[in-house]
Amino acid sequence: PDTERMTDVDYLIMESVYGDKNHEDRAHRLDKLAKVIKDNYDRGGVLLIPIFSLEKAQEMLFEIHKLFDEHKLPRTNTYLDSPLAIKLTDIYKTMIADFNQSAQADAHKGHHHDIFSFPGLHVIQNAEESKAIVREQGPKIIMAGSGMSNGGRIQHHELNYLGDPRNTIVFIGYQAVGTMGRMIQEGATQVEIMGNKVAVRAKLEKIDGYSSHKDSDHLVEFVEQ
C-alpha cells in the first residue's frame, strides 16, 4: 500500500535521496525488466540481479512471476540465492491481506496462486546448492544479496560471470558511494572480489523504477498532504 498520510505535523524532517529526479513508472519498469530478461535469454547468458532481502527480492519475484504467468517471456531457470530473502518471502506470503488491491487480486487468481513463485524458480538454501548453480547450463537468472555487491553470495556469482560479455548485471536499487555495485555501475572495467581481480565485461543495465525511495514528485506530493 502507499505511504500513510501524516496530518498532525509541526515540523517535518525527511530523506530526499531522489529529491532531484523522478523514477520510471511501474509499466515502464516492467517493460524494461522484460527486455533485460529477454535479451539475456536470447544471448544464452546469465542475468545477475544483486538484491536487497527485504522488499526488493519480493518485488522481483512478483514481477518475474507476472511476466512468466502472462507468457510475455520464455521460461528461464531462476535462482533465489539468499537465505534471508527466502525467510522474508515466507513472511510476505502470510501477509497478503495487507498488500495493495492489485497485488491481492493477483494473489486470489486461480487455486493457491503463489505470486512469489513460478515454474523454473529454484530456492537455494545452502552454500553447496549455491556453488552448484555454476554447473547448470543455458540462460539463467540469479538473484542474490547483497544489493550493493558489498558482500554476500552475489560476489561469488560476480566472480564467475562478470567476465563474460554474454552475461548481464542489472541494478534495481541505490548503489552507495564506495560500494562495489557503485564502481561497476560507474563503468569500472575491473573489480577485486575476494582477492581476485575480475574483468567487468558483462552488459550493464539499471532500472530506477524499483527504488523504495519516493522520487521528486512523490516527495512533494507527500508534503502537500
N, C-alpha and C positions, 0 to 999 in steps of 0.2 A: 504493500500500500504506500501511497505518497506520504511525505513528511507530515507529522501532526502540526496543526496550526498553533501558534503561540499568541495569546491575546492579552496577557497580564504583565507586559514587559515595560520596565522603565529604561533600562539600558540593555543593549544587545551587543555582545562580543561574538564574532563569528569567523569561521575559516573562509578563505577565498582562494583556494588552490587554482580554480579556473575562473577567477573574477574577471579575466580579460578575454575569455573565449567561450564559444558555445560548442557543445558536442553534436555529433551526428544524431539524427532522430532514430527511434527504435527500428523503423522499417529499413532505413539506410544501413544501420549497423548489421542487421540480419543479412541483407543482400551482400554486404562486404564480407561477412564471415563465410557465407555460402561460396562466394567467388574464391576466397583463400583456400577453402577445403577442396573445391573442385579443381583448381589449378594444381594443388599439391597431388591430388589423386591422379590427374592426367599425366603428371611427371613421374608418377610412381615413387613419390618422395615421402619423407617423414615430416609431419607438421608438429612442431613443438609449441605448446602453449604454457608458459610459466603462469601459474595461477596462485591466487590467494585462497586459502582453505575456506574462509567464511565469505559467503555471498557470490564471489566470482566463480568459484567452482560450480556452485549450484546453478548460476545463470548460464554458464557454458553448457552444462549437461541438459538444461531445459531447452536452450536454443538449438543445440545439435539434435536433440530428440525431435524437435519440431521439424527441422529440415529433413531428417530421415523419414519421419512419420508421414510427411506430406509428399514424399517421393521427389523432393527437389534436388537430392544428391544421391550418388551411388553409395551403398553401404560401405563403410570404411571401418576397419578394426580400430577401436578407440580404447585407450588405456587411461584409467584414472589412478595415478600413482602417487597418492598422498594419504597416509593413514588418518591424518586429522580431517581432511576434506571428506573422507568416507564416513567417519563418525558424525560429522556435522550434517552431512546429507541425510543420514538416517534420522536425525532430529527433525530436519526440514520435512521429511515425509510424514511426521506426526502432526505437523502444524498447518496443514492445507487450509483449514478454516480461517487462518489469518492471512492467506495470500490475497492479492488483488483479484477482482472479479474475473478478469480474462484468464489468469492462471488457474483459478478454481474451475472455470468452465472446461479448460483443457484436462484438468485432473479428473473430472467426472465423466469424460467421454469413455464409452466402452466399459469393459468389465475390469476392475482393479487396474485402471490406467495409471502407470507409473511415469510421471513426467520427467523423472531423473534417470530413466533407463531406456535402453533400446537395443535391438539385436546388434551384436558386434562390440558391445561395451564390456570391457574386462576390468574388474575392480581388483587392484593389486594390493594385496595385504602385507606381504613381507619383502625383505630385501632380495631374497633369492628369486622371487617372481619378477621383481623389478629388473634384476640383471638379465633375466631370460628374455625380456622384450626384444633385445637386440637380435635374437635369433629368429624372430618372426619376420618372414619375407613379405614384400608387397607394400603398398601405401598404407600408412597408419597415422593416427593422431595420438600424441602423448601429452596428457595434462598432468603437470607435477609442480609441487612447490619447491622453492619459494617464488612468489610473484615478481620479485625483482632480481631473480637469479643469484641471490647473495648467499645461498646455501641450499640444503635440501636435495631431494632426488633429481630435480631438474638439471643440476650441474652434471650429474653422471650422463644424462641423455645429451646434454650440450657437448660434452666431451666426445660422445660417439657420433653426433650428427651435424654439428655446426660446420664441419669442414667440407660438406658435400653440397654443391650448388643445386642439386635436385631437391634438397630439403628446404623447409621454410620455418622461420621462427616468427610468431605473431605476438605482439604485446597488447594486452587488453586492459592494462592498469597503469597507474602512475609509476614511473621509474625515478626514484630519488637520486639526486646528485651523489656520485661516489659509488653507486652500486654497479655490479657487472651488467645488469639489464640496461642501465643508462648508457654505459660505454658502448654496448652493442647497438642500442637504438641510435646513438650519435655517430655510428659508422666505423667503429673500431675494426680494423682488419685482422687483429689478433688479440686474444684474451688469454689469461692464465687461469686454468682450472685445476685445483688440487695439485699444484706444482708442475702441470703440463702446459706448454704453450700450444694454443689451439687456433688455427686459422679460421676466420669467420667468412665462409663462402656461401652459406645458406641465404636464401632470399629473406629479406626483412620486411615485415608488414606491421602496421599499427592500426588499431581500431579504438577511437576515442569514446565511442558511444556507450561503452560498458563501464565507464567511470561511475563510482558510487558517490562522487562529489557532485554537488549541483554546479551547473555551468553559470555563466554570467547572467543570462536572462532569468534563470530559475532562482538565483540568489536574490535578484531584485524583486521578483515575484514574492518570495518568502518574506522579505522585509516589508513589502507593501501591505501584506495582510495585517 
